[in-house]
């Protein structure tokens, strides 16, 4: 598996935008020219020399070759039996064929020009013969370009020869994706190799047209001679195909078929058979915070499925290897010398990285109690223990909480404190916050189980956009460090910070006066362009411990056979003494085999001066004679401390006992009214308390002599749930009111910010600052200190006045579809950058691209519009059917309220499609509450390109909404003494007197200074026995907001006949 998106977060090409085809545009032109000069282009190249270069080495740990002299990837193991061609020994040999990673230390690309192999007769002996270069694509396949020597597989064919199926670039292919699969053949496992098919056996053109990424072949020969059947599977980006081949190992039988049922399949398939079950292992990428595979979508696990037939159906069975240090993963599974093995690759070699991987191999075990048998989870070796190097950094032992849970799946929160900083990081090498809608503030928090004395910080920011752009990932505009003040139970700024630099070039140092705390957090104010915010990303954040004046490791006592030692030591900081975590060297079994003493060394967290040592006394557990003293108990809570004695997370209560004889105890504990938990022969137990509310932990300890301690109680209060706030915008005043609730500790306060303004404590309705549209952010904080992720509400623009010019910015934009890395709000953000980032574009790229797309603006009332301007964006040429291309055309439509239908504007000038200038269209004025631009995508006859717009303007010439006096009018026809009358009444609902004139077909009457709440009334005689249906007109005149206003109102009345 080599596919990876190297554009971190978004950049010029976004994370999920479209397959990168493994950088298909990179072609080694010089190498091709060299082939042509040598007469090799267009003919079958000669085979390799019979004796490829090799050397033998022994390495006792993974990776197989880990010294950084050669980086290998994509393992494909195969067993060459004793006596088979190429193996003249009396024992089977294991070959692991690999690709060769040749990228530089800071190159984010797979530079792979050749394939090699490792060979051994005994995996456990770790003695290997390495063949660095067994085959290069351009020297075996005349139709191939140099490079892109990705994952292949070697298998012994039906005829006993060796067949190497490999993905390579087809030089003269007209396809969009030039990857194809070829097959080379040799009489020996080390070559020489020749092109078996004289062309690709699989591509986007053969054996059937397709548009998938044709890489990562895996092959199975099933059945017994002479009736063996040959199958091949291949594919990437979630598309897996299979095909049967004839026994000649190259000719298709039937047509390719899609394979389903393998949850999270991404690429790197590996098929094998065990007994009567077929297994398909693969690189899985179903990412998410609860995924059994991987939390980050740049990483892959190795998952697998089973089937009772090579043709399926396949059933997902789980994970066999969790994500390793490289983002990609690739399985190779087989049985050798009676044992099963998993070959894979990592970034663990010296100088290794995501593009400098190295092959490893570990035993694989089976669970045969299940049907079908399952593969057990493989633990990579060597198992990495804690780094015991003395240093001031203590972040690596902290629990991490971040403001943007769940973290977007391209990032990995554990990167914050893994003490790894890469020169060419990918998204899972950092914590980040980029989404389609970035808030104004984010934070990260570290929590330790016991108080730590800290004095400094080192932080490494990452960016792909400059500050002030409001898009992408930028260094924060400003940031600060806060610590949890143990005395006040509140967050406080660290005292006298040296500064908060925001450079993205290396670690940024901040020193401050020492403080003692259990929690520290960095609060980031995101960079903004005034309307939108950039995201924040951090590769590593270190917290530096203050150095104690002295560290005392007291003598310890353990029982015979006890290997766990006390996990803290005493450290003096002037007048303050703390218990700091200590990590001891492993206790050897012989040290505690009998009573006696031994000396041990350890590393104290944050103590950079060196390691500490102490004496350990080993006692017999039977030494209880005369012991009448009960043990003592201490209950210590640890968790994310909050305000007013609350915790903001589940709490671990350590119940620790001390016995005067130094022996272990039996500890009984319970939470609330739950069942007691009894743990024997321990010095402490950790009790987990969870769930919002108030809890009580009670415990007792019993020593070896049977003495029972006094019960010890600890009250624990937990509120781990953020408050919830809601906002309402008043339709008339445009004021925003916010309410919040919290079920446990209660709401402490509500905060709001208008646009990019500062956070302000909410005290009442938030008035609209002016007539423009505004975004109001709001959030609530509870008493425990849980801060709600900011929500937003929009104050609509005041559209009552005259509107001229571009009214796009005050519209609400929507679209038929918006790619996740683009923004529909980019349509009307008022920005027209020369080189926009993906977040500054509305775009529609996806795997399925329709022939038409649309964008739409809505306003709160009908407005009179007269023209429009928009600018398209592209990254592909017209006619390609790929990427984002200039469209074929477009048309502006308006919503006809009378018919409730979309209609084309009339009198429109020409519709341009330029991607370099605005395309201006004028048309007959129309009054409408919404307009839509419907765009016809360009295509190649089969597929369509996506469309994208950087900015869309709509021009208005609207007189505005005229102010009206509030007057209620009624009209009624009725009979009086056989005659018809029309009665008209107008009630003054205004706060001041108004003049009212009543007009009908039968006369009129005027009233002056009609008081507020009073009526103007007149019954008009028709002088006839009947009156036809009609209307009355009322004119009200008065002063409104200091202006003289006349409002004309009409009231309909029915007809009446008074003759009967």
N, C-alpha and C positions, 0 to 999 in steps of 0.2 A: 504494500500500500504506500503510494507516494503522493496521492492527491492531497493538496492542502491549499487553503486560501491565504496567501501571504500578505494581502492588503489588510493591515491591522485595523480592526474595528470598522472602518469604511474606506477612508482615503479616496483616491481617485476611482478605485473599483471596490464596491462594498462587499461585506463578508459573504452574503448569500446571493449576490447579484446574478451571477450565472457561472457555470463551470469554467474554471480557468484553463481547462484542457492541459493542465500541467505545463503551462507557459508554452503553448504550442507555437508561438511566434518565434521562439528562439531556435535558430538553425545555424549550425556551424558551417557557414559558407566556405570558409577556407578549407575545411576538410573535404567538402564536396569537390572543390576545385582540384584538390590534390588527387582525388580518385579519378577525376576526368583526365588529369595529366598522366596518370599511370595506366590509362586505358581500362579502368575498372567500371566505369559508369556504363550501364546498358548491357553488361555481360555478367555471367555468373562468376563471382570472385573465387579465387583459389582458396582451398582449405588452409586452416592454420597448420603450423609446424607440428609434427607428431609429438614432440616433447616440450610441453609448455613449461615455463619457469615455475619453480616451486621452492619452498623451504619448509622446514619442520621446526616446531616450537612446542613448548609446554607452558600452559597457563592454568593455574588451579582455580580461578574464579571467573565469573562472567564479567564483561563480555568475553567471547572466545578469544578475540584479539582486541585488547583494550588499551594498548599503549599509545594510541593516537597515530600510529604509523600508517594505518589503512582503515578506512571506515566502510563497513559492509552493511547491507540492508536487504530486506525482502527475502528471508530465508526460504529455501525450497529443498527440503531433505529427501534423499532417496537412498535405499539400501542396494548396494551392488553385491550380490551373493558371491561366496567363494567359488572360484573357477569360472565366473562369468567374464566376458571380455573386459579387459582392463583390470581385473583382480586375479592375480596369479597366486594369491596367498591361500592358506587353508582356513581363513576366517572371513566372515562377512565384513564389508566396509560401509561406513556411513559417509555419504557425500552431502554437504549442505551447500547448494548453489546460491549465490548472492549477487545483488547489484553492488556497484562500487560508488559510494558517495564521495564526490570530489569537490564539494562546495567549499569556499573559503569560510573562515570563522564568522564573518559578518554577512554572508550571502544568504538571502532568503529565497532560494531556488534549489531544485533538485538538479545538480550537475552530475549526471550519471552517463558515462561513456562506454562502459564495458561490464561484463559479468565475470565473476570468479567463483571459487569454491573452496571450502574447507573439507578435509578428509580425516577420518579417524577410524581405528579398529576398536576403540574402547572409550566411550564417552566419559566414564568415571575416571579414567587415567588422565584425561585432559591433555593428551598429546595429539597435536594436529599437524597435518601438512596443508599448507596454504598455496593455492593456485591463484595469484592475484589477477591474472588476465587470461581467461579461457576463450572469450569471444567478444568481438565488437560488431555492432549491427551493420556498419557500412562495409565491413570486410567479409561478411558472409552473405548478406542480402543485397543484391545489386540495386534493388528498388528502394532501399532505405537511406535515410539521412544519418549522419553521425549523431550521437547523443541520444538522450531519452531512453536509455537502457533500463527500463523499469522491470517490475516483478514478473518473472517467468517460472517455469517448472520443467524439470527433466524427468522423463519416465522411460522405462524399458518397454519397447513396443512389442507387438505380437510376434515380430520376427527376431526379437532379442537384441536389436540395435537400440541406441539411445536417442531419444527425440526431445529436443529442447524447444518448448513453446514460449515465445517471447513477444511482448508488445513493443513496437517500434514505429517511428514516423515513416509514412509512405511518401517518398519525395514528390512524386508527380500526381498525387491524389487531388481531385477537384473538390473533395469534401471539405466541409467546414472544420471538422476534427480529423486530422490526418493520421491519428493513431490506427494501427492495424496490427494483427497478430500473424506472425510468421512461425514456421517450424523448421528447425535445423536438425540434421541427423548425423550421427557418428557411430563408428564401430567401437569406440572407447568412451568412457565417461569423461575423459579429459580432451576429447577431440582427436584429430581435426574435424571441424564441423562444416557441412555444406547445406545449401538451401534445398530443402526437401521438396517444396511445392513450387519453386521458381516464381513465387509471388505470394501475396497475402492470402491466408485462408479465411480470415475474418477482417472486415473493415466496415465503414459506413456504406459501402457499395456491394460487398459480397459477404456471405452467399445470398443475402437479401438486404435491401436498402434499410438503413436504420439511422437514428440520430443520437446514439448513445456513445459513451466514452469506452472504446473497445480496448481494454487493458486487463491485466491481472488474470491470465488464463490458469485454470486448474484442470487436471485430466485424470480420468479413472478408466482402467481396463477391467471389465467385469466379466465373470464367467470363466469356464474352463476351455482349454484348447479342444477342438479347433473352433469353438463357437464363441470366442471372446467378442464382447461388444465394447466399443471405444466411445467415451463421452467427454465433452469439453464444456466447461462453464467459464464465463468471463463477465466483466462489467464493472461499473463504478457509479458514483453519485446515486446510489439507491437502485440502480437498474442492473439486475442479474439475468443473464441469458444462458441457455444450454443448447447443445447441438450434439447429435450423434455423428460419429465419423466412421467411415469404412475401416477395415483392418489395415489399409495402407496408411493410416494415421493422418490423412489429409483431405480425403474426399467427403463432402457432406452427405448425410443420409437425412432426407427431409429438410425442414426449415427450422431456424432458431425459434425457441420458445421462451417466454418470460417465466421466471421462477419467483414464487411468492411464499409467504409464510415465515420468512426469516426476519423477525422483528429487529428494526434498526439497521438492517443491512446497508452498508455504505460501499465497501469494496473489499479487495483482498481475500477472495474466496479460496478455500482449501478443502477438497473433498477426499474422503477415505472411507474404507469399509472395515468394520470390526464384527466378526461373526456374521450375523445376518442383518445387521443394521448399517445403514449408510449415514455418515456424519458430514455435515457441511459447517466448517468453521469459517469465520469471517471477521473483518473489522467492522464493529458496530458503532453507530453514532447517534443513537436515540438519546439526546442530551436533555438534562433537566435536573433540578434540585433533588428530585426523588428517583431519578433514573437508576436502575440496577447496573447500567453500563458506564455512563460518564456524566458529570455535572456540566462539562464544557464542550461545546460543539466543535471545537478544534481538535479535541482529543478523541481517541477511539479506544474502546475495549475490544477484547476478542470474545465474541459470542459464538453460539453454535446452535444448529438444529439437527433433527434426525428425520429419516424417512425409511420406509421398507422397500423402496425401489429407487434407482437413480433418477427416475422421472418424477419422484415425489408422490404425494404431496409432502411438503416439509413442515415440521412442527418445531417452533422455537423452544429451546431447552434452557437457556440461561447464559451466564458468563463463565468463561474459563480463565480469563486473565484480565484484571482490571487495568486501567490506563497506566502506562509506564512513563518514563521521563521524556520520551519523544512524543510529539503530537500524533504521528502516524503509528500504526501497528499492523503487523502482518504475520499470520500463523503458518506454521509448518508442523504437522503432527504425523507421527508414524511409530511403528514398533521396531526396535532394533535390539538384537541379542536378548530377547525375552522381556525387555522393558519398553514402556511407552514414553515418548519424549515430546515436548513442545519446544519448537524453535521460534524465536521472535526477535525483534530488535529493540534497542533502547538508545538513549543519548548518554549512556554512562561511561563511555570511554574517555580517556584523557583528551580534552579539547572537543568533546562531543557536543552535539546540538541537534536541533530538529532536522537539519539537513546534513548532518555528519553522524549518522547512526552506526550502530555496531550490533552484530548478531550475537544472541545469547541462546542457551539451551538449558532446560530444566526438566526433571522427571515429571510425568503426568500420571496421576492415579485415577482409578475407576471406582465408581459406586455401582457394583453389580447387584445390589439389593433392589434396584429400581428397574422397571421395564419401560422402554429400553434402558440399558445401562447409561449412566450419566458420567460425564467427566467432572472430576473434582476441581475446585478452584486452585489454580497454580499460584504459589507464592514465589515471586522472582528471587533468585539468589545472586549475590550474597544479601542477606537481610541487613538492611542499613540501620545501625543503632544510632543513638544520640551522639552528636559531636561534642566531645568532652574537652575541646580546646578552651582554655580560659579566655574570656572576652567580656567587654562591658555590655554588649547587647543582651537584652532580656526579652525582646519581642517574640522570639521563637518559642517561648514557653507560655505565651498568652493565648487566651481564647479570643477569637475575633468576632465582632459583631459589626455589621455595616448598615447604613441607612437604606440601601436599595435592595433589601431582600424581597423576593428572590433575585439574586444577581443575574443579569443578562447572561445567557448561556455561552456567549463567546469568551467570557472572562472566568477566572478561577480565584475565589477569595483566598484560598490557601497561599497564593503567590505573595500576598502581602508580607508574610513573615517566614518564608521558607529559606531566607538568606541566599537566594539565587538571583543574580542580575545578569541577564544575557545582553550581549552587544547587539543582537538582532531579535528582539522579543516578538513573539506572537501573542495574540490576545490572552491565552490562558497563562502566560507568564506575568500577568498583572491583574490587579483588581481594577475594574472600570465601571462606568455608569451610563455608557451611551445607549440611548433608546431613541425612538422617534420624537420624544418629548422630554427634554432634560429640565429638571427643576433648578431653582436658584441656589440651592444649598445641598450638600451631601456631607457625610461624616463616616469615619471609621473609628472603632473603639477596641482597645485591648483591655482584658481583665485577667488579673492573676488571683490565685487562690489565697494569697497572704499579702500583707502590706509590703511594698517594695519602695526603696528610696531611689528616686530618679532625678536626673539632672540635665538630660539632653536628648536630642532627636536627630536622626538622619533620614531623609526622605528622598525618594527618586521618582520624580514625575515623568510622565510620558505624554507626548502630544503628536497630533497630526495636523493641527491647525494653529495659527497664531492667536494670541489673546485678542479679544475685542471683536472676533468674527461672529460669535454667538452660535457657531455650528461646530460639528465634529468634536474632537477631543482637544482641549487646550489646557494649558496650565491654569490653575485657579486665579481669579483676579486678586484674591487675598486668602489667607488662611490663618488659623491660630490653633494653639494647643491648649486643651483644658484638662484638668485633673479632678478626680473626685475628692473633695475635701472631707476627710474622715471626721472632722470636728463638727462641721455644719451640715453634713449630709447633702451637699449641693455641688454642682459643677462650678469650678472657678478657673480663671485664667492662670497659667503658670506665671510665677513672678519673674519680672525683669528678663524677658526673653531677649536674646541677642538680635533677633530679627527673623522674618519669615520669608526667605527668598523663594522665588517661583521658577527658577531656571529648570529646563528639562535636560540639562547636560550634567549628569552625575548626581551624586548625593548632595542635598541641600542641608546644611548644618544649622541647628538652632540649639543654643545652650541657655539654661535658665537656672535660677536659684533652686537648690535641691528641695524636693517635696516628698512626703511619704504618702502613698496612695495604693489602692488596689485597682484603679481604673484610670486610663488616660485616653483621650480621643483627639483626633485632628478634625477640625471643622473647616470645610472648604466652601468659600463663596465663589460660585461658578463665574467664569468670564462671560460677558454678555455684549451684544451689539446694541442693547437698549430695548430689544423686544424679545429675543430668544437667547437661550443659554447654551454654552458648550458643555460637554460632559467633562468628567475628571477621570484620570487614570493614574495609578500608582504602581510601580513595579516592586518596590520594597520600602517598608517603613521600620526603621530600627529605633528602639528606645534605649538610651544609655543610662546605666545604673550609676549612682554616686558610689564612690569607692569607700568602703568602711575603713576606720582606723585600725580595726583588728577583727579577725575572724577566729572564733573558738570552736573547734570540733571536739565536743566532749567524748570521753570514753563511753563505749556502748557495751551493753550486755545482750547476748543472744543465747538461745537454747541450742543444744546439740541438734544439728540438722537444719537449723533456721538460717536462711540465706538473705532475708530481707532486712535491711538496716533502716535506722531512723532517717527520714528524708529531709531534715533541716538542721541547720547549725546556727549558732549565735553570732551576730555581727554587731559591732559597736560603731555608732555614728555620733560621736560626741556624747551628749546626754541621752541619746536615744539608742535603744537596743532592739534589733529586729531578729526574727527567725527567718533565715533565707533558705530556699530550696538547695539541696545538694544532691549530686548524682554520683554515686560511688561506682568504682570499678566492680565488675561482677565478683561475687563471693565464690571461691572455689569450694567444691564439696569437701575436699580434704581439710580445709580450714576449720570446718564446723563438725568434723566427724566425731570429735570427743572433746571433753572439757579442756580448756587451755586459753591461749591468747594469740592474736595475730594482728598485724598492722595493715590498714587499707588506705588507699588514696581516693580522693573524689574531687569533683569540680563544683564550685559554688556558683549558682546562677548570678551573673553580673559581676563577679569578682575577677578582675583581669590580672591581678598580680601573680597568680600562680595557683597551683593545686594545693589542697589541704590533705592532711593525713591524721589518723587517730588509731587508738588501740581498741580492739574488740575482745571482750571476754566471753568465752563460751562456757555455759553452765549446764548442769544436768537438770532436766525438767522434773526429776524426782526429788529434788532438794526442797522438801516442804515441811520438814520436822520443826515444830515450834512456831510455825507461821500462823499468827492470829490477826494479822493486820489486813483489812480489806483493801482492795485496789481503789484508786481514785479515777474519776472520769472527767474528761473535758469535752464539751460539745462545741465545735467551731464551724460556723456556716461560711460557705463561699459561693459566690455567684455574682451576677451583675447588680451591685448595690444601687438602690434608688433612694428617693427622698423619704423623709418621715419614717425611716425604719423599714421601708418596703424593699423587696428585691424585684428586679425586672427580668428575671429568668428563673428557670428551675434552679434549685439550691442543692448543693452537696454539703451535707452535714457530716463532718468527720467526728466520729465518736472514738476518742483515744483514751486508753487506759494505761495506768502506770502501777506496777506492783513493786513492793519494796524488795522482793527477792529477785527481781529482774526477769521473771518468767512471763510466758504468754498466758492469755486469759480466754475465757468464754464471754462473749459480749452478746447481750440480748437487746434488741432495739425494736421500736415500733413507731409508726407515723399515725397520729390521731388515734382512732379506735381500730386500726387495722390489726391483722394478725402479727404477733411478734416474730422477728427473724433472729435465729440463734446461730452464731458463728463461733466455731471452736478454734483454739490455739492461734489466736491473733493478738496483735497489740492495738489494732484499730479496725474499724469498719467505716465505710462510707455509705451514708444513707441518702438516697435521692428523694427530694421533696419537689413535687411539681403540682401544677394546677393553681389557678388564681384563687386567692382567699387566704385565710389564716389557718395555720397548721401548728401542731405541737409534736416534737420528737422527744421520746422518752427512752432512756437506756439504763442498763445495769451491767456490771462486770463481775465475774467470778474468777478468782485466781485458782491456781493448782491445788491449794489447800482447802478450797471450798468456801473461802471468805467472800461475801457478797458486798459490793459497794452500795452506798446510798443511791437511790434513783436520781438521775440527772435529767432535767427538762430543758428544752429550748423552744421558744416560740419563733415561728418563721412566717412572715407575711410576704405573699407573692402577688404581684400584679404585672404580668408579662404581656398584657394586651394593650395596644395603643388606643387612645380615645378616638372617637369618631365624630367628625364635624360635618355639617351641611350648610350650604349657603343658598340664599334666595335673593333674586334680583327683582326689585319692585318695578312693575311694568311702566308705571307713570313717572316716578321720580328717579328711576335708574339707581337707587341706593341699594347697597348690599347688606343684608343681615346674615349673621353667622350664629349657629347654635352648635353645641357640642355636648357629648355625654360620655361617661366612663362608669362602668358597672362596679368597679372594685375600689380603687383608691380615690376616685373622684377627679373632676376636672380642676386643674390649677389655673390655667389661663388659655385664651385664644389669641393667636397672633395673625396678622395679615400684612401683605405687601402689595402695593400697586405697581405693576410692571416690574422694572428692575430696582425699585426703591427698597429702602430698609424695612426690616420686619418691625412692626408696631403692635403693641398690646391692644387688643380689641376692647372697646368700651361701649360701643353702640353702633348704629347703622353707619356704614361707610358710604359717604357721598361721592358721586361721580365727580372727578376733579374738573372736567370740562366736557365739551360736546363730542369728543372723539371716543372711539371704542377703546376699552382698556381691559387688561387681564388682571384679575385680583387673585393672588395666592393666599391661602389660609391654612392654618393647622392648629391643632390643639395639643396641649401638654397636660398630662395628668399629675397627680400629687406624687406618684412613684417616680416620675421622671421620664415616662414613655412619651416620646414626641412623635406625633402623627406625621407620616409623609405628606408633604404639602399637596393640597388639592387646588384646583383653579376654577374660576368662574369668569365669564366674560360679561362686562358691562357693554351693552350695545351702544353704537353711536347714536347720537340724537339726530334723527333724520328730519326733524320738523322744518328746518330752515332751507333756504335755497341751496341746491347742490350743483356745482360746476366742476369740470375737470375730471380727473381719475377718481372714481369712487370704488375701485377694487379693494383698497385697504379697509373699507368699512363694510365689506361684504363677508358672508360666511362661505368659505370655499368647500366644495365636495367634489368627488370624482368617481368615475366608474371603477377605478382600481388605483391604488398607490403602492408601489414597492416599499418594503419595510425600511429600506435605508434612505428613501426619499421622504419628502414632506409635502402634503397638500397645501400647507400654509406657506410654502415657498412661492406659491402663485401670487400672493398679494402681500408679501413682506416688504415691498418697496425697494428690494435690492436687485441689482443687475450686475453681479460681479463678472469680470472678464473670464475668470477661470473658476466657475462655481464648484463647491464641494457637492457631494451627493445630497447632503441635507439641504442645500440651497436650490434643489431641483424638484419639481413634480415629475415623476417618471412611472412607467408601467411595466418594466422588464420582469418577466417571470418565465417559467418553463413553457407556459401556454399563452400565446400572444394572439388576441383576436384581431379582426380586421378593422374594428372601430373602437375608439375610446372617447370619453367626454370629461370635461371639467365644467363646473357650474358655480355661479355666484348667486346668493340669495340676500335680499335686503328685507328689512322689517316692514317696508311699505312699497307700493309701486313707485318707481322713479322713471323719469323721462331720460332715455339714453339715446345717444346719437352716433357713437363710434366705439371702436375697440382696437387694442394693440396687443400683440403677444409675440414672444420670441421663443423659437424652438431650440432644442439642444440635441446633439447627436454624438455618438462615438463610433458609428459604423457607417458604411457607404450605402446609398440607396441600391436596391436590387440584391442585397446580400441575404435578406430575410433573417438577419441576425442582429444582436445588439440593439442599439437605439439609433434610428435613422430618421432623416428628414421625412415628414409624411407626404403622402400623395396630395392631400388637400384637407380643407376643413370648411365648416360653415357655422355661422352664429345663429342661434335660435333664441326666441323669447317665449315666455309662458303667457299664453292667451287666457286670461282669467275668464273671459266670457264663454269660451268653449272648453276650458280645462284641457288644453292641448299645447304641445310644443309646435311652434311655427317658425320658419325661416324669416329672418328680417328681410324687408324689401328694399330695393334700390341700393343694394350693397355694391361697393367697389370691389376690385380684384382681391382675392384671398391669396396672399403670399405665403411661402413656407420657409423663409430664410431662418438659418440658425445663427446668423451674425448680426442682424439688425431686426428691429421690431417690424412686424408685419401689420400695417395700419389699414383698417377697413372702416369706411363711413357708410351710413345707411339712412333710410327714412326714419325720423324720430319715432320712438315707440315707448309707451309707458307700461312698465311691467315690474313685478316684484323679483324676477329671476331671469337670468340669461344662461345659456349653455353653449359652449364651443364643442362641436362634434367633429372628431378628427379621424380621417381615413389613413390607416397605417400603410406604409410601403412594404412590399414583399417581393419574393423571388418566384412567385407562382405556386409555391408549396407552403412556405411559412412566412409569417409577417415579422417585421422588426417592431420593437416597442417604440413608444413616442414619449417625449419629455418636453417640458416647458420650464423656462427659468423665471418668467414674469408675465402676468396677464393683467392688462389695464382695460377698464371700461370707462368711457367718457360720458358724462351726464350734462344736461342743460335743463335743470328742473327748478321750477319756481318755488318749490317748498310747500309745506302744509300751512295754509292760512289759519290764523288763530280764530276760534269761534267762541261766541258768547254762549254760555249754557242756558238754553231756553227749551222748555218742553211744550210741544204743540199738539193739540188734538182738534179734529174737525168731525162733525156729526150732522147728518141730515135727519130731520124729525118733523112730525105733524103737530100743528097747534090749531084747533078749531077748523079742521078741514083744509088748512093751508100748509104749504111746505116751507120750512125754514132750514138754514144751514148755520149751525152754532160753531163758533171758533173760539178756542181758549189757548192762551200762551202764558205759561208760568215762568217767572224770572227766577232761575236757579243760580244767578250770579250773586256775588257778594256785594254788589253796588247797584244803584238804580239804573235802569235802561229805558230807552224809548222803544215802543213797540208799535208797528203798523200791521193791521190785519187786512188782507185783500182776498176777495172772492169774486165770482162772476156776477154777484148780486149787490156789490157795493164794497166799501172799504171804510176803515176807521183807524185813527191814530191815538196813541196814549203816550203821555210824557211822564218821565220819572216814575216808572213802575218800580215799586220798592222790592227789595230782595224777598223772595218767597211769595209775592203778590201775583195776582193774575190780571191779564187784559182779556176781557170777554165781550163778545158781541154776537147776537143772534140775527142773522141777515134774512129778511123776508124775500121770498122768491116771487110773491104776488101771483102764485099759481098753486094748483092742487097737487103738483108733483115737482120733483127736482131730479135731474139726471146725476149719475155718479160723476164726481169731479175732484178738485183739490182746492185747498186754501194755501195762500202764501203768507208767511210771516217774516217781517223784516225787523230785526232787533239791532239797535245801535247803542253803543256805550263805550266805556274806557276799559281796556284789558292790558295789563302790564305797561300802563302809561301811554298806550296807543289807542287812537279812535278806531273802533272796529265795527263793521256792519256784517251781521250774519243773516243769511237768507235761508229759511227753512220751509219745507212743503209738507203738508199733511193731506192724505187722501181721505175722501169720504164716499160712502155708498149712495146709491140713488134711493128715492122714497116716493110712494104714491099715496096721497091722502084722500082720494076720491071715494074709496070704498066704505 
